[in-house]
Amino acid sequence: MPKKWWEREKIQFECQEGCLKCCLKPGVIYFDKADVKNAAEFLGCEQEVFVNEYLKKEGRHWELEVDDDQPCPFLTMEGCGIHEAKPKQCRTYPFWKENLRTQNHWKLTAGFCPGIHEGPVIPSEDIRRQLKEFDL
């Protein structure tokens, strides 16, 4: 099987202090059972309360919708309010299938995310692991 473009290239990434752009972007944040459990425990509430307050069930997972004019509801002035328990989708950004599909997709993502092309080179094994971790 031929190597993916990101297995042949050096990919650098490091979140930039104070950025938070990904937390301000509208869209859907997916939670699986483990994500719901971890976030609820971190917030000190029952899973059912967490789900009813923030999520809606869609198939095997739950979704949190972030509207165009609103940040993620967990975003605080200090950053992610559930950082230690944030869902896989957030932990693995920007290493998502749609962002790594082609070099052009990665370049478009880099136009939004200032951490791309910064920091250490990320080994392709780590990228592959993150892709597998967040695989809907």
Secondary structure as UniProt FT lines:
FT   HELIX           5..8
FT   STRAND          12..13
FT   TURN            17..18
FT   HELIX           21..24
FT   STRAND          27..31
FT   HELIX           33..43
FT   HELIX           47..54
FT   STRAND          56..58
FT   TURN            59..60
FT   STRAND          61..66
FT   TURN            68..69
FT   TURN            73..74
FT   STRAND          75..76
FT   TURN            77..78
FT   STRAND          79..80
FT   TURN            81..82
FT   HELIX           83..85
FT   HELIX           88..92
FT   TURN            93..94
FT   HELIX           97..100
FT   HELIX           103..112
FT   TURN            114..115
FT   STRAND          116..121
FT   HELIX           124..133
//
